[in-house]
């Protein structure tokens, strides 16, 4: 994975985390929390799919591999959303009840 793919995965992870937080309000960690968890999830998702060859970067050079860019956006966004859902659910289970 090249630096552009990693950056795109991290940025799309932040967007995916915030989107997931807006869709699942009961699991949201706030804007900053959603962004940070999304960035982490985007990085992890991008690395996993990159290692599997799904969102692998191009061979280098001057050209932009559109397929790799789309794969990085997708893996980062999904990774950010999934990690936010997992961490939000764990936080909700571990939070003391209001009773």
Residue pairs with C-beta under 8 A, 6 or more apart in sequence:
1 46
1 47
1 50
1 55
1 56
1 57
2 57
2 58
2 60
4 57
4 64
4 69
5 46
5 50
5 55
5 57
5 68
5 69
5 72
6 43
6 46
6 72
8 46
8 69
8 72
8 73
8 76
9 42
9 43
9 45
9 46
9 47
9 55
9 72
9 73
9 75
9 76
9 79
10 39
10 42
10 43
10 46
10 76
11 42
11 76
12 42
12 72
12 73
12 74
12 75
12 76
12 77
12 80
13 38
13 39
13 40
13 41
13 42
13 43
13 45
13 46
13 76
13 77
13 79
13 80
14 35
14 38
14 39
14 42
14 80
15 38
15 77
15 80
16 38
16 41
16 42
16 76
16 77
16 78
16 79
16 80
16 81
16 84
17 34
17 35
17 36
17 37
17 38
17 39
17 41
17 42
17 80
17 81
17 83
17 84
18 31
18 34
18 35
18 38
19 77
19 81
20 27
20 34
20 38
20 80
20 81
20 82
20 84
20 85
21 27
21 28
21 29
21 30
21 31
21 33
21 34
21 84
21 88
22 28
24 84
24 85
24 88
26 88
26 92
27 84
27 85
27 88
27 89
27 91
27 92
28 34
28 88
29 37
29 84
29 87
29 88
29 91
34 84
37 80
37 83
37 84
37 87
38 80
38 81
38 83
38 84
39 80
40 80
40 83
41 79
41 80
41 81
41 82
41 83
41 84
42 75
42 76
42 77
42 79
42 80
43 76
43 79
44 79
44 83
45 75
45 76
45 78
45 79
45 80
45 82
45 83
46 55
46 72
46 75
46 76
46 79
48 75
48 79
49 55
49 71
49 75
49 79
50 56
50 57
50 75
54 71
54 75
55 68
55 71
55 72
55 74
55 75
56 68
56 71
57 65
57 68
57 72
58 64
58 65
58 68
59 65
